Amino acid sequence: MAKDKTVYTCTECGGTSPKWLGKCPSCGAWNTLIEAVAETAAPAAKNRFASLAAAQPVTTLADIDAADFERLPTGLDELDRVLGGGMVEGGVVLIGGDPGIGKSTLLLQALHQLSLRMPSTAGPSQGARAPSGGSDQRESGGTLYVTGEESGAQVALRSRRLGLDGSQVRVLAEISVEKILATIEAERPTVCVIDSIQTVYSEQLTSAPGSVAQVRECAAQLTRTAKATGVTVVLVGHVTKEGALAGPRVLEHMVDTVLYFEGDTHSNFRLIRAIKNRFGAVNEIGVFAMTEKGLKGVSNPSAIFLSQHAEPVPGSCVMVTLEGTRPLLVEIQALVDEGGPSPRRLSVGLERDRLAMLLAVLHRHAGVACMDQDVFVNAVGGVRISEPAADLAVMLSISSSLRGRALPKGFLAFGEVGLAGEVRPAPRGQDRLKEAAKLGFSVAVVPKANAPKASHLKTHAKDFEGLTIHTVDRIEEAMEVVRGLS
């Protein structure tokens, strides 16, 4: 019996190599080649011109009649925000996250809410179906939950724990993609969830479920079905220990929307973030709280990122960051302590290299030296801040901790700080100030370019009511303003 031929496939890009290599020859990633059985190629055509297709007509872009996509709200406001307003017909959504983070719980709740707004229909086993191609077949609607990791009884038990009594969500426990596609064709649901894509396999391939070839092929077949039938498909993906989606990166390019579920399993709060969205804005976030009855949307997420201090404490400064279109108030905490021969620089939720740069700017242009001090900076609530608008708040919190003097109550700051000590404006500064005024903050130090214009203040004075705004051009000016206030 001939031995099966093996090939080494990259888990990052899907490239192949006939032998194992430490570095992928296609994408350059290290230690990503995994051995698998090589797939047999289809027999070559007798005539090499037989497979050539006829040329197809092309259309000028200006002549294409394009309309906005119709949205299907899921009933969960925070999820709809991340999706761009709801699900799109024929769209493919990929959602990833750590095990136990709440992916299956969230999607089961969303399907239940969708099923409540859809007419209940009988499946093939409960009633007669219309002939193939008939209009009644497409109008069946409903929701379908395909589970490859649990049995139908386990899904039913979870729904009862979540209080989803009498749920009309249809469940299929299956891992064969051919049987799943046949069921989708027969049921024609409006939304179908595949939990998870790593458990599904195609009978056309000999490799095991979860391999690069299987994940790529099954996702491709499900995507083609979604585009052809108009069924919205949601794929659940596992993540690696580095936090990336398991399987080839080509999986992210095949789908329309990529969502990441973030959060500590020891915390009650979860963040869902859009990394890619062909039908909406990226970098939007939705905030959920995990309760006994499942995930509940948080209408005011700024509250979870602000510590509840009875009185102002040294080293604490509030800033306004933007997550997509949503302004969020986040507390930046800094602790400056006497260090040893090699002072430590540690940041949580902020870039460590940028912290080192801000300390150098603070010393050179504001005269605040931390060469012999340990500096620890933390963004409260587990949020990650990547925008440079946090620079001013970080520097003011470090100065406050070093001096041992708290910033005034109701104080906030935002702005990018350059290497020359200049304070640069942040995008959508007026929206940030309006959010701060709405939450009761009274003093703000912001870049001069972000100050509300006089004409805007006349017509929208209530938006900034109770908020005193100090504008600065340089970091030393900001330090002088803070010393005068405290």
N, C-alpha and C positions, 0 to 999 in steps of 0.2 A: 504494500500500500504506500503510495507516494506521500511524502511528508508535506504538510501544508506550508505554503510559502508565507513568510512573515515580513512585515514592513513596520517601520517605526514612524509614528505620527505625532506631530507637535500639538500639544493641548492648547497652545496660544493661537496659532494661525491656521492649523490644520494641514500644514505642509508635511510631506513624507520624505523618508530617507531609507535606502535599502539596508543600512546598518546603523547601529547606535552611535550617536555623537553627543558630546557634552553640550554643544551649541547648535541650535537649530539653523540649518543653512538658509532657510527662507526668511525668518524674522529676526534671528540673532539671539533669541531667548535661551537662557541656560537651563539645563536639566529639565526639559519639557517633552522630550521624546519618549513615547510609550510604545511598547511592542504590541502588535495586533496582527491578526490573520489578514493577509492581503485578499482583497475582494477580486473575484474572477471578472475579467473584462468581458463585455458582450462580444459575440462573434462579429468579425468585420464584415462589412457589406461586400458582395461580390463585385459590384461596380462602384468604384470610388466616387462617381458622380451621382450615385443614386440618392445619397443623403442630402444633396444640395436642395435647398428650398427656393421657391420663386421669390423674387423681390416683392416687398410689400409697399403700398403707398404711404407716403409721409405727409404730415400736416404742418402747416405754419403755426407757430406758437400763438400768434395773435388771432388766428381763426378758431382756436379751441374755445368752446363755451364752457367755462369753469365756474362753478358755484361753490359757496362755502359748504363745509361738511355738516351734515345734520348730527347733532349730539344726542346721545341717550344717557341721561343722568342716572347714576347708580344709586342715588338716595343717600350716599355718604358724602357730605359737602367737602370734606378734606380730600377725599380721593378724587372727586370731580375737579377740584382745584388743580391737582397735580396732573390729571389727564388733559386739562385744558377746557373743561366744561362738561365732560362726560365721554363715554365710549363712542367710537365711530364705526359705522357699518363696514364690515370687511377689514377692520383694523386688527393688527396682531400686537399684543402687549406682552412684554417679558418682565416679570417681577422677581427679583432675587433678594436673598437675605439669609442670615444665619439660621440654623435649625432652632425651632421653638420661638422665633421672634414674633410670629403671628400672621404669617402669610396666608395660610389656609383659613385661619379664623376670619381675617379681613375679607377674603374672597367669598367665603360662605355667607357672610353677612350681606355682602354686595349682591350676590345672586338671589338671596332671599328678598331683599328690597326690590330687586328688578322683577321677581316673579309675582310680587304683590300687585304690580301695575300692569301685568300682562294677563290676557285671558287664558284661563286654564284649558289645555287641550289634551286630548287622548293620544297616547303614543301608539305605535303599530300593534302592540299587544292588547290595547284597550278599546280600540275602535277601528273602523274601516278607514283606510287611507285613500286619498285621491289618486287617480292614475298618475304614473310618472310624467312629469312635465306640466301637471295641472296647476292652476293658481292656488288651490287650497293647500298644496303641499308646502309652499313657501310661507303661507300665512300661519303655520302652526305655532311659531314663536316659542316662548318659554326659555328656560335656562337649563344647561346641562353641566354637571360637575363630574369630570372623569378623574378618578383616583387610581393611581398606580401603586401607592404606598400603604393604603388602608383598605379595609373592606367597607362595604356599604353600611354594615352595622356600626362600625366605628364612626363613620361620618354622621350617621343618625344620632348616636350618643352625643357627639360634640354639638350638634344643632340643638339638642334638648338642653344641654348645659348652658348654651347661649340664650336660651329662652325663645328659640325660633320654632315654637309649637305649630304644627299644621303646615310646615313649609312645603311648598309645591315644587321645590328644586328637584330636578330629575338627576339620578346618580347612576354612574356606570363604573364598575370596577374592572378595568381592563388595561393591559399594557401593550397590546398589539396595535400598531398604528393603522394597519389595514382594517381591522375591526372597528377601531375608533372612527375612521373616516366613513366607513359604511353606516355607522350609527348616526353620525352627523348628517349624512345625506338623507337618511330616513326620518330623523327627528326634525331636522332643520331648525335648531334652536336659534334664538337671537344672540345669545352669549354662551360660549363654551369655555370652561376652565380645564386645563390639563395640569394635573398635580401629581407628579412633576415631569418635566421633559426628560430628565435623566433616567426615568424608569421605563420610558416607552422604547420599543424596538420595532424595527421593520424586518419582515420575513425575507426581504430581498437581500439582506446583508447577513453575514455569518458571525460578525463580531458581537460581543456581549452588550446588553443595555448599559447606557452611560458612557460608552466609548465615543471618541471624537466622531467617527464615521456615523454611528447610530444617531447621536444627538443632532448632527448636521442634517442628515437625510430626513429624520422624522420632523424636524422643524421646517424643512423645506416643503415637505408634503402638506403639513398643516397650514403653512402660509399660502400655498397655492390653492388649497381648498377654501380658505377664508376669503381670498380675493375672488374666487369663482362663484361662491355661493352667497357672499355678503354676511356670513356669520362672523361675529367678533370673537376672536380666539385670545385667551389669556394663558400664557405659559408661565409656570412656576419653575424657577431655576435654583439649583443649589449654588452655594458660594464656596470658594476655597478658603484655606486658613489665612490667606493674604487679603481676603475680602472681595476678590474678583469673582465673576460668574464662572462656574466650572464649565469646562468644554471649550471649544474653539471660539476665538473672538469674533469669527464670522457670524456667530449666532446673533450678536448684537446688531450687525449690519443687515441681517435678514428681516428683522422685525421693525414695526413702525415706532414703538415706544418702549423705552427701557426704564424701569423703576427700581430703585434700591430701597429696601427696608433697613433702617438703621436704628440703633438703640441698644442699651445694655439690658440683658435679660433680668438683671436685678433691679431695674428701674421700672416704674409704671408707665413711662412715656416712650413713644415710638415716633420716629420720623420716617416719612416716605418721600423720597427725593427723585425727581425726574432728571435722568441723565441724557436721554434722547427722546424727542417727541416731534414727529413729522406733522402733527396736527395741533400743536400748541407750543407754548414757551417752555424752555428747559430751565433747570435750576429752581423750579418751583418746589416747595415742600408742603407736605401735609403733616399735621401733628395730631397724634392719637394718644389716648390714655387707656391702658389695659385695665379692665374691670372684670368682675365676676361674670358679667353678661357680655363679654367681648370687648372690642375696641370702640371707643367713643371719641368723636372728634372734639378737639379743643378749640373753642372759638377765640380765645385770647391767649395765644401761645407765649406772648411776652411774659406772662406771669410765671411760667415755669423756668425762665432763664434769668429771673431776678431773685436774689436772696432777700429774705425778709429780715432786715436788720431793724431793731427798735430805734437805734441811733446810728448815724454815719460812722463808719470805721475806716481807719487808715488803709490805703492800698486798694480801695474799691472805686471803680468808675464805670458808669453806665454809658453804653454807646448804642446807636441805632444801625443795624445792619440790614441789608436787603437780601431776601431769599426769593428770587424771581421778581414778582410784582409786590411781594408782601414785606413791609418794614417790620422788623422785630427788634425789640429792646433786649439787649444782652448785657449782663454784668461782667466786666473784666476785673479779675482780682490779681493782685501782685503782692509778693512777699519778698522783701529784700532783707537778708540776714548776713551776719558776718561770716565770711568764707575762709577757706584755707589757702594753701599755696596755689591751687588751681580752682578758682571759683566756678561754680556750676551755673549753667544757663539751661533752664528747663521750661518748656511751654506745653500746655495741653489745650488743644483746640486751635492753636495758632502756629504759624511756621517758625521753627526754631532759628533758621538762618535770618529771618526778618527781625527776630528779637535781638540777635547780636548786632544787626545793623542799626536798629533804633537806639540801642545802648550807646553805640559810638556817636550817633547824632546828638543824643542827649548830653553826652560829655563835651563834645566839641562846641556846640552852639548854645546850650543852656547852662553849662557849667555844673551839671549834676554827674558826679563821678561814681561809678559802681565797679571799678577795677578789682577791688579786693572783697567784693560782696557776692554772695550767692543770690541769684535772681530767679524766682519762680513765678510764672504767669499762667493763669487758668481762665478759660471761658466757662462760666457757670452753666450747668444743665447739660453738659455733654455735647453742646453744639460746636461745629467746626466753622471757623471764620477764615475765609480765604481772601476776602477783598481787602485792599490796603486802607480802606476808610477806618479801620480799627487802630491805625498807628497812633493818632493823637490820644485816644483813650488809654492805650497801653502805656504810653510815656507819662501821662498824668498819674496813672495808678502807681507806676514805679516810683515817681517822685513823691507821691503821697506816702507810700510805705517807707521810703528812705527817711523822710522828714518826721514820720510819726504823727502826721496831722491829717485828719480826714477831710475829704472834699465836702462842700456844703450839701445839705439835704436837698434832694430834688435836682441834682446836678447831672448833666450828661455832656458828652463831647464826641465828635467824630470828625474825620479828615485825614487825608494822606499826608505824610511828612516825607519830604525829599532829603537827599544827602546834603544839600546846601542849607537845610534848616527851614525851607519854605513849607507852608501848610497849603496843600493843594485841595481843590474842591472835590466833593464826592458826588456821584450821580444821584439825581432825584433828591436833592437836599431838602427841598420844601416838603416833600412827602414824609421825610424822616422827622422834620420838625413838627409837622401836624400830628404824627403818631405820638410823639413825646408829649405834646401839649394835651392831647386827648387822654393820656394816662396820668396827667397831673404833675408833670415835671415843670420846674419853675426857672431853672438857669441852664443855659446852653452855651458852650464855646464851640464855634464852628468856623470853617474857612470863610473869608470875606465874600468869596464868589457865591456861597450858598445862602447868604442873607436874603430874606424875602424882599422883593422890590417894593418900592413905596406904593405903586399902583395896585399891587396885589394885596398889600396890607389894608388899603382903603376899602377894597371890595370884599376881602375875606379876613377881616380883623378877628372874627370869632375863632378861626382856625388856630390862631396863635395866642389866644387869650390866656393870660396868666404866665406866659413864658417870656423871660428876659433873655435876649439873644446877644451874646458878645462875639464880635467877629475879629479874627486875627489873620495876619499874613505870615507870621513866622512862629517857630516854636518858643522862642524866648518871650514873645508877646503873650502867648498862651500861659506861660509860667507866671508872668507878672499879673495877669488877670486872676489866676487861681490864688496867688498869694494875697491879692486884695480882697478876694471873696472869703478866704478862710483866715 
